[in-house]
Amino acid sequence: KRALSLTLASVMLLGMMVVGSSAAGYPDVTEEENVEAIEVLQSVGVMEGDNNGNFNPDDYVTREQMAVIMSKLLNLDYNYYQGTNPFSDVPAWAAPYVAACAANGITSGIGGGMYGAGQNVNAVQAALMMLKALGYFQYQADFGEDYVLATVKQATEVGMFAQIDSKAEQALTRNEVAQMALNALKSGMVEPDGNTINLTTPDGAVFTGKVNYVFVTSAKPYATAISPIQATAVGSQNGGPIVELGEQLYNGKLKLTEDNDVFGRPARKWEYDGKGVGVYAKKELLDKEYVGEVTGKDLYDLLGSTTLKDYDTFCFVDGVYTDAKGAKAALGWTSDSNMGAYFNATDMDKNKKSAVGGTGIGVKTEVYVDHDADEVYVVVINTYLAIANKDYDAKKEEAAITAYSIKKDNNINEYIKVAKDGTETEAFKLAIETFPAAEEIKKDDALLITVADGEVQSFQAAEVLSSVTISAFKLQSKVVADGNTYEYTTTAGYKAGDLSGYTTTDITNLKDRAYNIYLDAYGNLIGVKEIEAKKNYLFLTAYDGTGSHMGIKTFPDAAVFLDGTMEEIQIDVHETNKNLSKAGAGATSDEIDSTN
């Protein structure tokens, strides 16, 4: 009885991952992958998807595939190296890329004229290629006695392994290689400072001593496109902004700025050649993620009194800045009871055990701490149920949906959550330009959406328990279906009234009804809809009603069932007797029929 409401459910487009427009929109890329890296690399044409539109983030990268990536990353003229491949085991399609990387000192073979084609590239090998692209390891002396140790040490200092969970000699996936490439694009380029000691042995061999590398700098505008950080006098030949690899390769066309995303999370904003790539939350600053109720005490225990005292704190609900004091003054509220989801740092107190930000079942809260900027961000993100109004409109290239339990607060002109028993709705359009999988949407499909800045920011298919029987419920709290208990989310509002006509005293009537129950991503009830009463018909061929009707509780009957079988059954006439009694002794046959 469990069914996903969309054919795109296996895709789970965007899930709850990236907020804002998606440059790539790969259906097999979820929030668990390095979305920022994948989409930036896609935008500059270095790593793209397959013919089916998938990125294949979990596929391992071979050494020859790594050469292709490096050639594209560094804009090497690989066509120039056609026919110059020095290795015997490289397939023809990869030969010019491997040759280009070898000629430019980015990669080398494994000995015996072999490149190691077909072998998976590991973390150390990939990091060494990236470090060479930055200008490191230009001399044999750089490797010391252990090239693995030297590579890991330098890569760690540069930040090459940031957001990559891999051991030194472990094979890398496309997802991890994309992240390493992005780390390299954000890293400063280096060059020898000219003070390298060269020693000549008696037999004429030249031995190069320890090389001291310093940052490449430039006063030109392109040198601040990704980072404005200035080199110190000790760390560079000349003063000025450090030249990052991405600045050098794309001459300032690839730009990175600090920003907040639409939900209020501290984020990075990428642009390429004048076009937006995306805005991405800084995962590295995420201190903790909650799903469910979060109290002021919870946040106090997480952050501590010192941080709450010394750091600036910013609180958001669905992208709405919720400075409680500011909201109270701006909206003219006279009581804290009007505040709803509005909260600020004063609510993060060890003695406050009530929920903040309207948090509760099915609500996600993320806490980001930036120790460099002395800032804390508490971001509450609600999930809402939406139903498709009709099939995807190919002419308009959009899907029309109606979302439930959200409304626009006219005082602040933003969307905010309403009480879980609310029936507020909002209409939205899902444009295929932003959501490629919108073209799969069919009428009455159920979606889970997030909303901020007045627009849908992400969606995925809702799980649907189809045509189930509810055996017990507590209105706006929980239902029991097929032996499982499902709690209401804080935003459950769709068709909630279907159960309001029932009480615990007539709960048995539920067995004659069939329901669709809609679940959020965490298995909670976010909507319920009665679809139809169960119709188990039979045909009564005859019944024996001899004797006193008032004294007889059952009548024998001959019945024909829907499957064509015929049996003698007993008919419960309790309700018939009651109705006859109500009709009175002098009732006509028509009156008796109307009350039966």
Helices and strands as residue ranges (DSSP letters): E 2-4, G 7-10, H 35-43, H 63-73, G 78-81, H 95-103, H 123-134, G 140-143, H 147-158, H 174-185, E 190-192, E 198-200, E 206-208, E 213-215, G 221-224, H 245-250, E 254-260, E 266-272, E 275-281, G 283-285, E 286-291, H 296-310, E 312-317, E 320-321, H 324-331, G 336-338, G 345-347, E 364-370, E 375-381, E 384-388, E 398-404, E 406-409, E 414-417, E 425-431, G 436-440, E 446-452, E 455-461, E 463-468, E 470-474, E 478-481, E 484-487, G 496-499, G 504-512, E 513-519, E 525-533, E 538-543, E 554-561, E 566-572, H 574-583, H 589-595
